[in-house]
Amino acid sequence: MTEDKCIFPRCPKCEKGYLLPFSYKEDVFEKWKCSNSECNFVVQKR
């Protein structure tokens, strides 16, 4: 079993990438985007 050392949560959609904070003129933790280039999953805090 490999231990996951990333502090960011796994993407619930693809389970391959991680949810990373994404900010553009907003609160830093307002949007979270999947780091997997094949997945376009986005979570919004609101």
Contacts in CASP RR format, 6 or more apart in sequence:
PFRMAT RR
TARGET T0000
AUTHOR 0000-0000-0000
METHOD contacts of the structure
MODEL  1
MTEDKCIFPRCPKCEKGYLLPFSYKEDVFEKWKCSNSECNFVVQKR
4 10 0 8 1.000
6 18 0 8 1.000
8 18 0 8 1.000
8 19 0 8 1.000
8 20 0 8 1.000
8 35 0 8 1.000
9 18 0 8 1.000
9 19 0 8 1.000
10 17 0 8 1.000
10 18 0 8 1.000
10 19 0 8 1.000
11 17 0 8 1.000
11 18 0 8 1.000
11 19 0 8 1.000
11 34 0 8 1.000
11 35 0 8 1.000
11 36 0 8 1.000
11 39 0 8 1.000
11 41 0 8 1.000
12 41 0 8 1.000
13 34 0 8 1.000
13 39 0 8 1.000
13 41 0 8 1.000
14 34 0 8 1.000
14 36 0 8 1.000
14 38 0 8 1.000
14 39 0 8 1.000
14 41 0 8 1.000
16 36 0 8 1.000
16 38 0 8 1.000
16 39 0 8 1.000
17 34 0 8 1.000
17 35 0 8 1.000
17 36 0 8 1.000
17 39 0 8 1.000
18 34 0 8 1.000
18 35 0 8 1.000
19 32 0 8 1.000
19 33 0 8 1.000
19 34 0 8 1.000
19 35 0 8 1.000
19 41 0 8 1.000
19 43 0 8 1.000
20 32 0 8 1.000
20 33 0 8 1.000
20 34 0 8 1.000
20 35 0 8 1.000
21 28 0 8 1.000
21 29 0 8 1.000
21 31 0 8 1.000
21 32 0 8 1.000
22 31 0 8 1.000
22 32 0 8 1.000
22 33 0 8 1.000
22 42 0 8 1.000
23 29 0 8 1.000
23 30 0 8 1.000
23 31 0 8 1.000
27 45 0 8 1.000
29 45 0 8 1.000
30 44 0 8 1.000
30 45 0 8 1.000
30 46 0 8 1.000
31 42 0 8 1.000
31 43 0 8 1.000
31 44 0 8 1.000
31 45 0 8 1.000
32 42 0 8 1.000
32 43 0 8 1.000
32 44 0 8 1.000
32 45 0 8 1.000
33 41 0 8 1.000
33 42 0 8 1.000
34 40 0 8 1.000
34 41 0 8 1.000
34 42 0 8 1.000
END
